Amino acid sequence: MPDVTGTLEYLQKLELYESEKPYWCFLPPHDGFNPDVERVDNLEFEDHSDVHIRDIRDLKHTFKIDDCGFEVVSHRSRFSSFQKPDDVAEYRAEADQLLKDTLDAVFVKSYDSILRRNVPFQRNQMDLADPLHTEGPARGVHNDITYDSGPAVINRYLADEEKALFLKPGYRFRIINTWRPLVPVLEDRPLALCDSRSVDPEDLVPADRVAPGRFGEVYYLTHNPNHKWFWLNKQTPSEPFIFTMYDTKDGPHARFCPHVSFVNPLAPKNAAPRESVETRSIVITKE
């Protein structure tokens, strides 16, 4: 198994964050915008270049979402690219059915999806509401939901009739990410996932994430040499990850899963640029 030593980007432990909460504000490109003048975040990252990232290629069926926060599932999608918004809607429904079958859920609702490509972007306009909107790989080791923002996400995206059915004792709510490469074999900027059991509470730093019409909170992580990292070498589209971002159920099981992409030292120079699709879904199961 080709384990690698990679470089991961962590949030710095700054004195600033003792008096000012970390934040990131998305401002769509507009005439006259100068990122050197209009500060949109106070995030300061640092590279850690000696991180051992273990390949799970021959062990992938032993990693379970309730144990470590993630697992690899076997699933072939009908979509290898997205040409129109309806394609994204149908893919989200497909991903929701996958989660319903895998996690024995009584209800699943995708509320967001993101297309990513590891290429330079030069654009003057951006529409976050466009389902075909494409971003680059996310920066910094992070978990997209916090214990405080999870209930807000569930309340925001469930309809009133859905709340009436499920917001009662006896149901477990999770927010689950499905993550799938769109290139035949992923070598450029693969995803690394951290076993949540190796994360200490003080490693998690809440940060505000602000965008037009949206306000949320995420966790960025500071470095801890005890973190245990994993990746799937030469991941294919039929081997998507599912991983937990939030869980209402108390207990010692995994309730989140830090993750980040990294520069793969084994990737050939002519590797196809990373393309991927991810969905975020509210998953409800009976306790």
Sequence and secondary structure as in RCSB ss.txt:
>XXXX:A:sequence
MPDVTGTLEYLQKLELYESEKPYWCFLPPHDGFNPDVERVDNLEFEDHSDVHIRDIRDLKHTFKIDDCGFEVVSH
RSRFSSFQKPDDVAEYRAEADQLLKDTLDAVFVKSYDSILRRNVPFQRNQMDLADPLHTEGPARGVHNDITYDSG
PAVINRYLADEEKALFLKPGYRFRIINTWRPLVPVLEDRPLALCDSRSVDPEDLVPADRVAPGRFGEVYYLTHNP
NHKWFWLNKQTPSEPFIFTMYDTKDGPHARFCPHVSFVNPLAPKNAAPRESVETRSIVITKE
>XXXX:A:secstr
   EEEEEEEE   GGGGTS  EEE     TT  TTTS  B   EEEEEEEEEEE TTTGGG  HHHHSEEE   
  S SS  SHHHHHHHHHHHHHHHHHHHT SEEEEEEEEEEE S    S   TT TT EE    SSEES  TTHH
HHHHHHHS HHHHHHHSSTTEEEEEEEEEEE SSSB SS EEEE GGG  GGGEEEEEEEETTEEEEEEEE   T
T  EEE TTB TTS EEEEEEE   SSS     EEE   TT  TT    EEEEEEEEEEEE 
